Amino acid sequence: MKIRNLKIKNFRGVKEFEWSLPAGDIFCLIGKGDSSKSTILEAIRYVFYPQWNLTLSDSDFYQCMIENSIVIEVTIGDLIEEFCSLTKYGNYLRGWDAASLKITDEPDDHLESVLTVRLTVEKDLEPKWNAVCDRSPEGVPFKQADRSKVNVGLIGAYSERQLSWAAGTALAKLTDAQSLNELLANTSRTARTSLDVGRADSLTNFDAAAVKSEEIAKLLGVPVQHAYKAHLDLASINLKVGGLTLHDGDMPLRQLGLGSRRMLLCGIQTVSLEEGHITLFDEVEFGLEPHRITRLIKYVRDDKRGQYFITTHSPIVLRELTVKELHIVHNKNGVVQIISAAKEGLEELEMQGKIRSSTEAFLAKKVVVCEGATEVGFLRGFDDYQVENNKDPFSFHGVALLDAKGASKVKALAKAFKAFSYDVSVLADGDAEDQFSCADKEELVKSGIPVQMWSENLSLEERAFQDLPWVNVLASVKLVQEELGLPAHAQVRAKYLEELDKDVDTWNDSPKLRTAIGVAAKKAGWFKDTTKGDLWFKAISSSFQDAAFQKRNLALELIKLWEWAEHV
């Protein structure tokens, strides 16, 4: 069985959510933390919870507002024959149009027969499961045994129970039918017999206490049928099915590393369910090295009987999946939206390549598309400076800095992230009209993407050396010469075309020298990587204490970018 549609209302961080699933067996949910990815997996698990005793609390309601009922509906297709029987749920079947991704309440020959299961939880915290349709909104109870037949399994951070024969686990389903309770009862009786055999050695002191207890009993008139002795109480031993666990020799497999446990559970889940399965894999990368992530994803892709819902914060996982398998989750004030990375209309943007080259940005809430590594490093330094001055960092605001690796790629990347409902801003040079022009800027601004672009058609280096206080200009040159090991004097001299003292501290401020330094920095690539851009900002950060500098283009554009990060 496979999920075709999912609706959630008032569950944890989700106030409202609906998702009609396209064709496919792997659905990887990505997005920033707290976007409700794990909540979506939990919602599916709760609808098909295999035990009767699902425990909920007030905190499971959206913002703890218990007056608003939790309602989760999952529509499943590829149904087993039993569910289609009129003696089961045949009267509640609906139709699924795979082309339009819509549910029709009446089944039809040209539509797939599907069944909608609703979980409702009101303030009494009692879960109610029903198979429903518009023709019968109240529906009919969807029983525990039938929930188990849907074969939904969660592999989360704490899944040791799945390595036991507890009710509903994959191992229990893999086991031939027999009475596990009877087996464990016999085990308890065997333990009593074994204790009797060694009583003279192991229970001497306990039996002595029992004899004294017998004497007291007789003294008080308590009847004694035979003789008091220490022994095992089968009811108190309480060996449960969950106590029977998978071992490697004498070592319980729950002691395996987290990643190994999760990979093993995924495999057991696959082979144990002959009718297919729905596997929920939360944070699939936990505990796994990159090569094992690659192996696990291949294993999942080769399993044609299962439907997988995966969450991840790992760039490695994203690189292993295709755009059709990636789905971006956004949560704005409880309203959750999922957008496919294979969204129609974005074919010309070649999203597969962009995902593989820009994976970290897809895991954020807001994206600053930077022309190059210099800008990324410069903004990292700016971020550190703001934190030192009691501001919240970019990370607090969910901002990722993306290196576009060239001005010609800025517009397409910005438009792509905007199409996926990310908040997007751009930081670009103004010195290459053929790669990123003022017309490009205007196009992005009209589509709701603010653009910070240096005035007078200058690059970042040229704009900075025009605007910085002179002391910070000299500090930059000395950084390049003394720490980065570049021949800054010779490079500036070649652009200045006049004599220039080798002692940087003797240089006098002039528009011509500022221009020469800016051109030399740009042409020689003084700060053309992230680390150097970061070091450069740290060398000039004191300029932001200068009132005159704060009114210049470099400072004004950076401050506008920061305000966007804080308030959008």
C-alpha positions as CSV (number, residue, x, y, z in Angstrom):
1,M,0.0,0.0,0.0
2,K,1.2,3.5,-0.8
3,I,0.2,7.0,0.3
4,R,-1.5,9.3,-2.2
5,N,-2.6,12.2,-0.1
6,L,-1.9,13.6,3.4
7,K,-3.8,16.2,5.4
8,I,-2.8,17.4,8.9
9,K,-4.6,19.9,11.1
10,N,-3.5,21.2,14.6
11,F,-0.8,18.6,15.2
12,R,2.3,19.9,17.0
13,G,3.9,22.6,14.8
14,V,1.4,22.2,12.0
15,K,-1.8,24.2,11.9
16,E,-2.7,23.3,8.4
17,F,-1.2,21.1,5.7
18,E,-2.2,19.1,2.6
19,W,0.0,17.2,0.2
20,S,-1.0,15.3,-2.9
21,L,1.9,13.1,-3.7
22,P,3.2,12.7,-7.2
23,A,4.2,9.3,-8.6
24,G,7.3,7.9,-6.9
25,D,8.6,5.6,-4.1
26,I,11.1,7.9,-2.5
27,F,10.1,11.3,-0.9
28,C,13.0,13.1,0.7
29,L,11.8,16.1,2.8
30,I,14.3,18.9,3.1
31,G,14.3,22.4,4.5
32,K,15.4,24.4,7.6
33,G,15.0,23.0,11.1
34,D,11.6,23.4,12.6
35,S,9.8,23.3,9.2
36,S,7.8,20.3,10.5
37,K,9.5,17.5,8.5
38,S,9.7,15.1,11.4
39,T,6.1,16.0,12.4
40,I,4.9,14.9,9.0
41,L,6.5,11.5,9.5
42,E,5.1,11.2,13.0
43,A,1.6,12.1,11.7
44,I,1.8,9.2,9.2
45,R,3.0,6.8,11.9
46,Y,0.2,7.8,14.3
47,V,-2.5,7.2,11.6
48,F,-1.3,3.6,11.2
49,Y,-0.1,3.1,14.8
50,P,0.1,-0.7,15.2
51,Q,-0.8,-0.8,18.9
52,W,-4.0,0.2,20.6
53,N,-2.4,2.4,23.3
54,L,-1.3,5.5,21.5
55,T,-0.4,8.1,24.2
56,L,-0.8,11.8,23.5
57,S,-0.6,14.9,25.5
58,D,-1.7,18.6,25.3
59,S,1.7,19.4,23.7
60,D,0.7,17.4,20.7
61,F,-1.9,20.0,19.8
62,Y,-0.9,23.0,17.8
63,Q,0.3,25.6,20.3
64,C,-1.3,23.4,23.0
65,M,-4.8,24.7,22.0
66,I,-6.7,21.6,23.0
67,E,-10.1,23.1,21.9
68,N,-9.0,22.6,18.3
69,S,-9.0,18.8,17.5
70,I,-6.1,17.1,15.9
71,V,-7.2,15.7,12.6
72,I,-4.8,13.7,10.4
73,E,-6.1,12.0,7.2
74,V,-4.0,9.7,5.0
75,T,-5.3,8.4,1.7
76,I,-3.7,5.1,0.7
77,G,-3.8,3.4,-2.7
78,D,-2.4,0.1,-4.0
79,L,-4.8,-1.5,-1.6
80,I,-4.8,-5.1,-0.5
81,E,-7.8,-7.1,-1.7
82,E,-9.1,-7.5,1.9
83,F,-9.6,-3.7,2.3
84,C,-11.7,-3.5,-0.9
85,S,-14.2,-6.1,0.3
86,L,-17.7,-4.9,1.1
87,T,-17.4,-6.6,4.4
88,K,-14.5,-4.4,5.2
89,Y,-14.1,-0.9,3.7
90,G,-15.5,-1.4,0.2
91,N,-18.3,1.1,0.8
92,Y,-15.8,3.8,1.7
93,L,-13.5,3.5,-1.3
94,R,-12.7,6.7,-3.3
95,G,-11.0,7.4,-6.6
96,W,-7.5,8.8,-7.1
97,D,-6.6,10.6,-10.4
98,A,-2.8,10.2,-10.7
99,A,-2.6,12.7,-13.5
100,S,-4.3,15.6,-11.7
101,L,-3.3,14.4,-8.2
102,K,-6.9,14.8,-7.0
103,I,-9.3,12.6,-5.0
104,T,-12.8,11.9,-6.3
105,D,-15.2,10.7,-3.7
106,E,-16.8,8.1,-5.9
107,P,-14.6,5.3,-7.2
108,D,-14.4,4.9,-11.0
109,D,-13.0,2.3,-13.4
110,H,-10.4,4.8,-14.8
111,L,-9.3,5.9,-11.3
112,E,-7.3,4.0,-8.7
113,S,-9.3,2.8,-5.7
114,V,-8.1,4.5,-2.5
115,L,-9.1,4.5,1.2
116,T,-8.9,7.6,3.5
117,V,-8.1,6.9,7.1
118,R,-8.7,9.6,9.6
119,L,-7.2,9.9,13.1
120,T,-9.0,12.4,15.4
121,V,-7.9,13.4,18.8
122,E,-10.0,15.8,21.0
123,K,-9.2,17.3,24.3
124,D,-10.0,14.0,26.1
125,L,-6.8,12.7,24.4
126,E,-8.5,9.6,23.2
127,P,-7.5,8.7,19.6
128,K,-10.1,7.6,17.2
129,W,-9.4,5.9,13.9
130,N,-12.0,5.8,11.1
131,A,-12.1,5.0,7.4
132,V,-14.1,7.9,5.9
133,C,-15.4,9.4,2.7
134,D,-17.5,12.4,1.9
135,R,-20.5,10.1,1.5
136,S,-20.0,9.0,5.1
137,P,-18.1,11.6,7.0
138,E,-18.4,9.7,10.3
139,G,-17.0,6.6,8.6
140,V,-16.4,3.2,10.2
141,P,-13.7,2.3,12.8
142,F,-10.3,1.4,11.3
143,K,-9.2,-1.4,13.6
144,Q,-5.8,-2.0,15.1
145,A,-5.2,-5.1,13.2
146,D,-5.9,-3.3,9.9
147,R,-3.5,-0.4,10.9
148,S,-0.8,-3.0,11.3
149,K,-1.5,-4.4,7.8
150,V,-0.5,-1.1,6.2
151,N,3.0,-1.9,7.4
152,V,4.2,1.5,8.4
153,G,7.6,1.6,10.2
154,L,9.5,4.5,11.7
155,I,13.3,4.4,11.8
156,G,14.2,7.3,14.1
157,A,17.0,8.2,16.5
158,Y,15.7,5.7,19.1
159,S,14.6,2.5,17.4
160,E,16.1,-0.2,19.6
161,R,12.6,-1.6,20.2
162,Q,12.5,-2.6,16.5
163,L,15.3,-5.1,17.2
164,S,13.0,-7.0,19.5
165,W,10.0,-9.2,18.9
166,A,7.6,-6.7,20.5
167,A,4.2,-6.4,18.9
168,G,4.1,-4.6,15.6
169,T,7.9,-4.7,15.0
170,A,9.4,-5.8,11.7
171,L,11.0,-8.8,13.4
172,A,7.7,-9.9,14.8
173,K,6.2,-9.8,11.3
174,L,9.3,-11.7,9.9
175,T,8.7,-14.5,12.5
176,D,6.5,-17.6,11.6
177,A,3.3,-17.6,13.5
178,Q,3.7,-19.2,17.0
179,S,2.9,-18.2,20.5
180,L,5.8,-16.0,21.7
181,N,4.0,-15.5,25.0
182,E,3.8,-19.3,25.5
183,L,7.5,-19.5,24.7
184,L,8.5,-16.9,27.3
185,A,6.2,-18.5,29.9
186,N,8.0,-21.8,29.4
187,T,11.3,-19.9,29.7
188,S,10.1,-18.6,33.1
189,R,9.2,-22.1,34.3
190,T,12.6,-23.4,33.2
191,A,14.2,-20.7,35.3
192,R,12.2,-21.9,38.4
193,T,13.4,-25.5,37.8
194,S,17.0,-24.3,37.4
195,L,16.8,-22.4,40.7
196,D,15.5,-25.5,42.5
197,V,18.5,-27.5,41.3
198,G,21.0,-25.1,42.8
199,R,19.0,-24.2,45.9
200,A,21.5,-25.6,48.4
201,D,24.3,-23.4,47.0
202,S,22.5,-20.2,45.9
203,L,19.5,-19.8,48.2
204,T,20.7,-20.8,51.6
205,N,20.4,-17.4,53.2
206,F,17.1,-16.6,51.4
207,D,15.6,-19.9,52.7
208,A,16.8,-19.1,56.2
209,A,14.8,-15.9,56.0
210,A,11.8,-17.8,54.7
211,V,11.9,-20.2,57.7
212,K,11.8,-17.3,60.1
213,S,8.9,-15.9,58.2
214,E,7.1,-19.2,58.5
215,E,7.6,-19.2,62.2
216,I,6.1,-15.8,62.5
217,A,3.2,-16.8,60.3
218,K,2.4,-19.8,62.6
219,L,2.7,-17.6,65.6
220,L,0.2,-15.1,64.2
221,G,-2.2,-17.8,63.0
222,V,-1.5,-17.4,59.3
223,P,-2.1,-20.8,57.7
224,V,1.0,-22.6,56.3
225,Q,0.1,-25.4,53.8
226,H,3.6,-26.8,53.1
227,A,6.8,-24.8,54.0
228,Y,8.0,-21.3,53.2
229,K,11.0,-21.0,50.8
230,A,12.4,-18.4,48.4
231,H,11.3,-18.9,44.8
232,L,10.7,-17.1,41.5
233,D,7.2,-15.6,41.0
234,L,6.3,-16.0,37.3
235,A,4.0,-13.0,37.4
236,S,6.7,-10.8,38.9
237,I,9.4,-11.9,36.4
238,N,7.1,-10.6,33.7
239,L,9.2,-11.6,30.7
240,K,7.7,-9.8,27.7
241,V,7.9,-10.4,24.0
242,G,9.8,-7.1,23.9
243,G,12.5,-8.8,26.1
244,L,13.3,-11.2,23.3
245,T,15.8,-9.3,21.2
246,L,18.2,-9.9,18.3
247,H,21.7,-10.9,19.4
248,D,25.1,-11.3,17.7
249,G,26.4,-14.2,19.7
250,D,25.9,-13.0,23.3
251,M,25.8,-9.3,22.4
252,P,22.4,-7.6,22.0
253,L,22.3,-5.8,18.6
254,R,20.9,-2.8,20.3
255,Q,24.5,-2.1,21.4
256,L,25.5,-1.6,17.7
257,G,26.4,1.9,16.7
258,L,23.5,4.2,15.8
259,G,24.1,4.1,12.1
260,S,24.6,0.3,11.9
261,R,21.3,-0.2,13.9
262,R,19.4,2.0,11.5
263,M,20.8,0.4,8.4
264,L,19.9,-3.1,9.8
265,L,16.4,-1.9,10.7
266,C,15.9,-0.6,7.2
267,G,16.9,-4.0,5.8
268,I,14.7,-6.0,8.2
269,Q,11.8,-3.7,7.4
270,T,12.2,-4.5,3.7
271,V,12.4,-8.3,3.9
272,S,9.8,-8.8,6.6
273,L,6.8,-7.3,4.8
274,E,5.7,-9.4,1.9
275,E,2.8,-7.1,1.0
276,G,5.0,-4.0,0.8
277,H,5.7,-1.3,3.3
278,I,5.8,2.4,4.1
279,T,9.1,3.2,5.8
280,L,9.6,6.5,7.6
281,F,13.3,7.3,8.0
282,D,14.0,10.4,10.1
283,E,17.4,12.1,9.7
284,V,18.7,9.3,7.4
285,E,22.3,10.4,7.8
286,F,22.5,10.0,11.6
287,G,25.5,7.8,12.5
288,L,26.5,7.1,8.9
289,E,29.8,7.8,7.1
290,P,29.4,9.2,3.5
291,H,30.1,5.8,1.9
292,R,27.5,4.1,4.0
293,I,24.9,6.8,3.2
294,T,25.6,6.1,-0.5
295,R,25.1,2.4,0.1
296,L,21.9,2.9,2.1
297,I,20.3,5.2,-0.6
298,K,21.1,2.6,-3.3
299,Y,19.5,-0.1,-1.2
300,V,16.4,2.0,-0.7
301,R,16.2,2.8,-4.4
302,D,16.5,-0.8,-5.4
303,D,13.5,-1.8,-3.1
304,K,10.5,-1.7,-5.5
305,R,8.0,-2.9,-2.9
306,G,8.3,0.0,-0.5
307,Q,7.4,3.6,-0.2
308,Y,10.0,5.7,1.7
309,F,9.6,9.0,3.4
310,I,13.0,10.4,4.4
311,T,14.1,13.6,6.2
312,T,17.7,14.9,6.1
313,H,20.0,17.8,6.9
314,S,22.9,16.2,5.0
315,P,24.3,17.6,1.7
316,I,25.6,14.1,1.0
317,V,22.0,12.7,1.0
318,L,20.8,15.5,-1.4
319,R,23.6,14.7,-3.8
320,E,22.6,11.0,-3.9
321,L,19.0,11.8,-4.8
322,T,17.3,13.1,-7.9
323,V,15.2,16.3,-8.2
324,K,12.1,14.1,-8.5
325,E,12.8,12.6,-5.1
326,L,13.4,15.9,-3.3
327,H,10.6,17.9,-1.7
328,I,11.1,21.2,0.1
329,V,9.1,21.9,3.3
330,H,8.2,25.4,4.4
331,N,6.3,26.3,7.6
332,K,5.0,29.8,7.9
333,N,3.0,30.4,11.1
334,G,1.9,26.8,11.2
335,V,0.8,26.7,7.5
336,V,3.0,24.0,5.9
337,Q,3.8,23.8,2.2
338,I,5.7,21.2,0.2
339,I,7.2,22.1,-3.1
340,S,8.8,19.5,-5.4
341,A,12.3,20.2,-6.6
342,A,11.1,19.0,-10.0
343,K,8.5,21.7,-10.1
344,E,7.1,22.5,-13.6
345,G,8.5,25.5,-15.3
346,L,12.0,25.2,-13.8
347,E,13.4,22.7,-16.3
348,E,15.6,25.3,-18.0
349,L,17.3,26.1,-14.6
350,E,18.9,22.6,-14.5
351,M,18.0,22.1,-10.8
352,Q,19.8,18.8,-10.4
353,G,23.1,20.5,-10.9
354,K,22.2,23.4,-8.7
355,I,21.1,21.1,-5.8
356,R,24.4,19.2,-6.0
357,S,26.5,22.4,-6.1
358,S,24.4,24.4,-3.6
359,T,23.1,21.8,-1.1
360,E,23.6,23.8,2.1
361,A,21.4,26.6,0.8
362,F,18.5,24.2,0.3
363,L,18.6,23.4,4.0
364,A,18.1,27.0,5.0
365,K,15.1,29.4,5.3
366,K,16.7,32.4,3.6
367,V,19.4,32.5,1.0
368,V,21.9,35.3,0.1
369,V,23.1,34.6,-3.4
370,C,26.7,36.0,-3.5
371,E,28.6,36.5,-6.7
372,G,31.7,34.7,-5.5
373,A,33.7,33.4,-2.6
374,T,35.0,36.9,-1.7
375,E,31.5,38.1,-1.0
376,V,30.7,34.9,1.1
377,G,33.9,35.4,3.2
378,F,33.3,39.1,3.5
379,L,29.7,38.5,4.8
380,R,31.0,35.8,7.2
381,G,33.3,38.4,8.7
382,F,30.4,40.9,8.8
383,D,28.3,38.3,10.6
384,D,31.0,37.8,13.3
385,Y,31.3,41.6,13.7
386,Q,27.5,41.9,14.3
387,V,27.6,39.1,16.8
388,E,30.4,40.8,18.7
389,N,28.1,43.8,18.9
390,N,25.2,41.9,20.4
391,K,23.3,41.1,17.3
392,D,21.9,37.6,16.5
393,P,23.9,35.8,13.8
394,F,22.8,34.9,10.3
395,S,22.2,31.3,11.4
396,F,19.7,32.5,14.0
397,H,17.7,34.1,11.2
398,G,18.0,30.9,9.0
399,V,20.3,32.6,6.5
400,A,22.6,30.6,4.2
401,L,25.4,32.3,2.1
402,L,25.6,30.8,-1.3
403,D,28.6,31.2,-3.7
404,A,27.1,31.5,-7.2
405,K,30.7,31.0,-8.6
406,G,30.3,33.9,-11.1
407,A,28.1,36.9,-11.8
408,S,26.6,35.2,-14.8
409,K,25.0,32.6,-12.5
410,V,23.5,34.9,-10.0
411,K,20.1,35.7,-11.6
412,A,19.2,32.1,-12.4
413,L,20.1,30.9,-8.9
414,A,18.1,33.7,-7.3
415,K,15.1,33.0,-9.4
416,A,15.3,29.2,-8.7
417,F,15.3,29.7,-4.9
418,K,12.5,32.2,-5.1
419,A,10.5,29.7,-7.1
420,F,10.9,27.2,-4.2
421,S,9.5,29.8,-1.8
422,Y,12.8,30.7,-0.1
423,D,13.4,34.3,1.0
424,V,16.2,35.4,-1.4
425,S,18.5,38.3,-1.5
426,V,21.5,39.0,-3.8
427,L,24.9,40.6,-3.3
428,A,26.7,41.3,-6.5
429,D,29.4,43.5,-8.1
430,G,28.4,46.1,-10.7
431,D,31.5,45.9,-12.8
432,A,30.4,43.3,-15.4
433,E,27.3,44.4,-17.3
434,D,27.6,41.4,-19.7
435,Q,27.3,39.0,-16.7
436,F,25.0,40.8,-14.2
437,S,23.5,44.1,-15.3
438,C,21.3,46.8,-13.9
439,A,18.5,45.3,-16.0
440,D,19.0,42.0,-14.3
441,K,18.9,43.8,-10.9
442,E,15.6,45.5,-11.8
443,E,14.1,42.1,-13.0
444,L,15.0,40.5,-9.7
445,V,13.7,43.4,-7.6
446,K,10.4,43.3,-9.4
447,S,10.0,39.6,-8.6
448,G,10.5,40.4,-4.9
449,I,14.3,39.7,-4.6
450,P,16.2,42.6,-3.1
451,V,19.6,43.2,-4.7
452,Q,22.6,44.8,-3.1
453,M,24.9,46.0,-5.9
454,W,27.8,48.4,-5.5
455,S,27.4,51.9,-7.0
456,E,29.4,53.4,-9.9
457,N,29.7,49.9,-11.6
458,L,32.5,48.9,-9.2
459,S,33.5,45.5,-7.8
460,L,33.5,44.8,-4.0
461,E,37.3,45.5,-3.8
462,E,37.1,48.7,-5.8
463,R,34.0,50.0,-3.8
464,A,35.7,49.1,-0.5
465,F,38.9,50.9,-1.2
466,Q,36.9,54.0,-2.3
467,D,34.8,54.0,0.9
468,L,37.0,52.8,3.7
469,P,38.7,55.1,6.2
470,W,42.4,55.4,5.1
471,V,43.7,53.6,8.2
472,N,41.6,50.6,7.1
473,V,42.8,50.8,3.5
474,L,46.4,50.6,4.8
475,A,45.5,47.7,7.1
476,S,44.1,45.8,4.1
477,V,47.3,46.2,2.1
478,K,49.5,45.1,5.1
479,L,47.2,42.1,5.6
480,V,47.8,41.1,1.9
481,Q,51.6,41.7,2.1
482,E,52.4,40.4,5.6
483,E,49.9,37.6,6.3
484,L,48.8,36.5,2.8
485,G,52.3,36.7,1.4
486,L,51.4,38.5,-1.8
487,P,53.5,41.3,-3.4
488,A,51.0,44.0,-2.8
489,H,53.5,46.9,-3.2
490,A,54.5,45.8,-6.6
491,Q,51.0,45.1,-7.7
492,V,49.7,48.5,-6.6
493,R,52.7,50.2,-8.1
494,A,52.0,48.6,-11.5
495,K,48.5,50.2,-11.4
496,Y,49.5,53.5,-9.8
497,L,52.2,54.3,-12.4
498,E,54.2,56.5,-10.0
499,E,56.9,56.0,-7.4
500,L,55.5,54.4,-4.3
501,D,57.4,53.9,-1.0
502,K,57.8,50.2,0.1
503,D,56.8,51.3,3.6
504,V,53.0,51.2,3.4
505,D,52.6,53.4,6.4
506,T,54.1,56.3,4.5
507,W,51.4,56.2,1.7
508,N,49.2,59.3,1.5
509,D,45.5,59.2,0.9
510,S,44.5,60.2,-2.6
511,P,41.7,59.2,-5.1
512,K,44.3,58.0,-7.6
513,L,46.0,55.7,-5.0
514,R,42.7,54.3,-3.7
515,T,41.7,53.4,-7.3
516,A,45.1,51.7,-7.9
517,I,44.7,49.7,-4.7
518,G,41.2,48.6,-5.7
519,V,42.1,47.6,-9.2
520,A,45.2,45.7,-7.9
521,A,43.1,43.8,-5.3
522,K,40.6,42.9,-8.0
523,K,43.0,41.8,-10.7
524,A,45.5,40.0,-8.5
525,G,42.7,38.2,-6.6
526,W,43.8,39.3,-3.1
527,F,40.7,38.0,-1.4
528,K,39.4,35.5,-3.9
529,D,38.4,32.8,-1.5
530,T,36.1,32.5,1.6
531,T,38.9,32.5,4.2
532,K,40.7,35.5,2.7
533,G,37.4,37.4,2.4
534,D,36.7,36.7,6.1
535,L,40.2,37.8,7.1
536,W,39.8,41.0,5.1
537,F,36.6,42.0,6.8
538,K,38.1,41.4,10.2
539,A,41.0,43.7,9.2
540,I,38.6,46.5,8.3
541,S,35.8,45.9,10.8
542,S,36.7,49.0,12.9
543,S,35.6,51.2,10.0
544,F,32.0,50.6,11.1
545,Q,32.7,52.8,14.2
546,D,33.4,55.7,11.8
547,A,30.3,57.9,11.4
548,A,31.4,59.1,7.9
549,F,31.9,55.6,6.6
550,Q,28.5,54.5,7.7
551,K,27.0,56.9,5.2
552,R,29.0,55.4,2.3
553,N,27.8,52.9,-0.3
554,L,29.7,49.9,1.1
555,A,28.3,50.3,4.6
556,L,24.8,51.2,3.4
557,E,24.4,48.1,1.2
558,L,25.7,45.8,4.0
559,I,23.3,47.3,6.5
560,K,20.3,46.9,4.1
561,L,21.3,43.3,3.7
562,W,21.4,42.8,7.5
563,E,18.0,44.4,7.9
564,W,16.6,42.0,5.3
565,A,18.1,39.1,7.2
566,E,16.6,40.3,10.5
567,H,13.1,41.3,9.5
568,V,12.0,39.4,6.4
